[in-house]
Amino acid sequence: MENYNLDLLTKICNLKYKEKYNQRVIAQQLKLSTAKVSRMLQKAFDLGLVQVYIVDLNSETTELESNLEKKYNLRRVLLVKKQNNSIDEMKKLAGQRTANYLLNIINDKDYIGISPSSTVKECVSALPIKISRKVDVVQMLGGSYNLTFKGLDLTKEFSDKFGITPHIIFAPLFTDNSGIKNAILRDSSIKRTSKYFNYINIALVGIGKFHPIGESTIFQQGKLSSKEIKELEEANVIGDIFGHFFNHEGNFCETSVEDRMITIPTRSILKIACRIGVAVGIEKFESIHGALKGELVNILVTDDETGYKLLDSDYKSTV
């Protein structure tokens, strides 16, 4: 420490942090270069003359997020407080947090895949009207069974924020049979979009629940037969993500239902660097838990009540 003029270090710190002078003014006043002022401010931090205390007004939530990240080996966890909020209000809050997160991580030349859900829609709505990023947007699964193409509409709304034309799947999520599915997949426009599946590095996706039987959005779109329902139950399906059904361990279930679905192949999903799963409500705990165990998402946006239950589960990451 004797190599440093502590009086000068202290003076610089007082001018910077108490008097609120910028480094250029400090340099002029003390007849120093701005580079030297910068180095001495850093040295003051190193010596402990200046200390920073972060007052986290959401410390409990922040700690829970960190604990969940460690437990499930997640890149990021974003929680919204349940409090007295309705499920619709929580979806809006989750959408806002997801939108803010996206704005921080999206860069030029990103390929962003989108899979529709009510909470993903809230995220898209919360984004600014115009985002100055040069990206590609890819629809990851077909529209609804009744050809209202909600997935297409949401993909278009999302891509409009960037002022671009998205890569669209002009097809339903469910076809009547595998023959029709295979014919659609041979269509040149579908092939043009599907080639971008392997380019996606950010995916925004909802996590659906399978139980109670009949309430799942994907269940309703597929108009599943009693035989298919029995097959899914026997496969211990608990939820769906990216248009695919999965079980408690987060393993995708190979059933005959897959034979008539038009969606991103399972082999392409885990190649996506940022897989952002957005789902709120304690009733989705099982499906969220399974998605985390299978590492189907590596970034999670949910509510704190679900977060505490996820933390209390007996799952431990092997990573």
Disulfide bonds with the S-S distance in Angstrom:
none
